[in-house]
Amino acid sequence: MTSKELLYVEDALGHEQFMKTSSKNASSQLQDQTLSNYIKELEQKHTELYNKFLNLL
């Protein structure tokens, strides 16, 4: 893996970590259960993407 590709993967990991954390925080603060469940699904999706990027290393 080139250094440029490594920088891309590291950047993508940071973005996915941010989205995962933001989703988790948002879902815990929402009172609408349907919306909270949807945000939890997004959190799971970002966790999966994070793991996929991590496996590239």
N, C-alpha and C positions, 0 to 999 in steps of 0.2 A: 504494500500500500504506500503510495506516495505521500509526502508531507501535506500536499494540498488536499488529497482525499481524506487524510486523517483529520485535518482541520475541519473539513465539511462534516464528518461523522461526529466530531466533538461538538460542533455547533448544533447539529441536529439533536444530539443527546441533551444539550442544555435547553433547547426549545421544548422538547418532549417532557423533560423534567418540570419545566415551568408550567406547561399546560396541565400536566398531571396534578401538580400541587394546587394550581388555580381551580381546577375542576373539583378537587376534594374539598377545598375551602368553600367554594360556592354551594356545593350540594349540601354541606352541613348547615348552611345558613338559610337555605330556602324553606319556606313553610308549605309551599305547594308540593305535595308528594309526587305528583306526576312529573313535574319539572325536575325535582330532585333526583328521581330515578333516571331520567334522561341524562342528566349531568353525570351521574354515577356511571352510566354506560360510556359516556365520553371519556371519563377517567380511566376506565378499563381499556378502551381503545388506545389511549395515549400510553398506558403502561405496556401494552403489547408492542406498540411502535418503538418505545424506548428499548425494550428487550431485543427487538429485531436489530436496531442500530447497534446495541451493545454487542450482539453476537458477531457483528462485522469485524470487531477488534480482535 
